[in-house]
Amino acid sequence: MATSHSEVSDSKVDLSPLRNFRFDLPAGLVVFLVALPLCLGVALASGAPLLSGLIAGVVGGLFIPLVSRSPLSVCGPAAGLAAIVLAGIQQVGSFEAFAAVVVVSGVMQLGLGLSRAGGIVSFMPSSVIKGMLAAIGLLLILKQLPYALGMPGGKLSLSPSALSGIHPGALALGLGSLAVLILWDQYKPKRLAVVPSALLAVVVATLLNELFRRFAPSLALGTGYLVSLPVEGAASFIEQLRSPDWRVLGQGGAWVLAVTIAVVASLETLLSLEAVDRLDPHHRRTPLNRELVAQGLGNALSGLLGGLPVTSVIVRSSANVNAGARTRVSTMMHGALLLGAVVLAGELLRRIPLASLAAILLVTGYKLAKPALFRLMYGLGWNQFVPFVVTIGAILVTDLLKGIVVGLGVALAFILRNHLRAPYTLRHEGDRFVISLKGEVYFFNKAALLRALERLPEGAVVVVDGSAADFIDHDIVEALGSFGQAAPQRNIRLEVRDVGRTRVVAA
């Protein structure tokens, strides 16, 4: 039976926002530093204005937590939707028209939440959820390693030209940030325990790059290796806002696109929440239908402001958990910092090295895809390990949603194979053969049961006992009846117990 999602209070820890602000504030800073380049990167990959990614991040950080009851989930523009957004903008002809589609998709998500469709994710096998987390961890490592190593263009390559083009300053800052992240978590003083290693790594890397500028210009990083922002102050921010073009709703294709975004965004959110709830050290559960309502309202607002579609995002949420967040305050803090950074602190943020942010995501990726997880899944047997590995491989070669569908298909194949196994035990008691049905016996088990009956010797006395079965399909009852009618031809006596209403089928 699927476990219902309800919030579970932790009896040992006070999880009220005021009591945990000292944990949520630094965690919000860390998530902000991770989210800023991701918001810009998703917008770039989607073929949308860079500001649209920041708007989605602000809406996901400031507005959605007001409605949502997820304590640790962080929302914003999702890389998993980038391909749909890119094709959608081309289909409707402009980003303004696409923004109108985003509003409609948000209203559809709101309808899904009100119709209580969130429980569908409860049927997702844990092997697929764990495979999704591990795959995201590996993707983080593969995509961020070039930035941490200072490779030109942020592309991982072992060619001589790429290796010779490594920026020594970026390499030094990337490795230095990794050292800070690892050593600080192990040896930090108790008095400074609330200072997150990720925040310290960014501060140290930024200060070192400023020292490079002054004393070692050859090591200093240029704009291509630093965070970039598309706006200059509040006036520029307001000027670049886009209003939706509602005329596109007269096109049938726009409605199909809205349904696609609503369904895919809802699935990504539900799967992300399932994964984040598993990471929560306090074992709280998110009300999924309420989350769909929050996501729907958030997407409607994001579209109205000219932002990208919003989902719960596992990368930022994982960073939030790893940074020690305890309540939704950390998410709201990250949203406020995004807004403040865009409007007030653009010049300061443009000094942050990408290598330092990449190091944070490398550590997050490692925590999601630890070797211990692979050993654990292998120890659980092939039924768990194969769907886990297939999900990882499919996500790495396709995308998040397609990979999950493939992994789910493999998991269902193993479930079906287990059900197709003989749902009975056969034992020989004196002159009788006793077939005991067990568990749930469905129509697709009929062939295995009939084969067992056909192999019985002539003149046998056979007892089919269904007392230990939880469920017996009517097709099984009919099959036993048909066999019983033909049994006298082989001088077989068939007795059926606790299967339907029949006791003795043939003698």
Secondary structure, DSSP 8 states (H G I E B T S, - for coil): ----------SSS---TGGGHHHHHHHHHHHHHHHHHHHHHHHHHTTS-HHHHHHHHHIIIIIHHHH---SS--EE--GGGHHHHHHHHHHHSSHHHHHHHHHHHHHHHHHHHHTT-GGGGGGS-HHHHHHHHHHHHHHHHHHHHHHHHT-GGG----SHHHHHT--HHHHHHHHHHHHHHHHHHHH--GGGTTS-HHHHHHHHHHHHHHHHHHH-TTT---GGGB---S--HHHHHHHT-----GGGGGSHHHHHHHHHHHHHHHHHHHHHHHHHHHH-TT-----HHHHHHHHHHHHHHHHHHT----EE-HHHHHHHHHTT--STHHHHHHHHHHHHHHHH-HHHHTTSBHHHHHHHHHHHHHHHT-HHHHHHHHHT-HHHHHHHHHHHHHHHHS-HHHHHHHHHHHHHHHHHHHHHS--EEEEEETTEEEEEE-EEE-GGGHHHHHHHHHTS-TT-EEEEE-TTEEEE-HHHHHHHHHHHHHGGGGT-EEEEEEETTEEEEE-
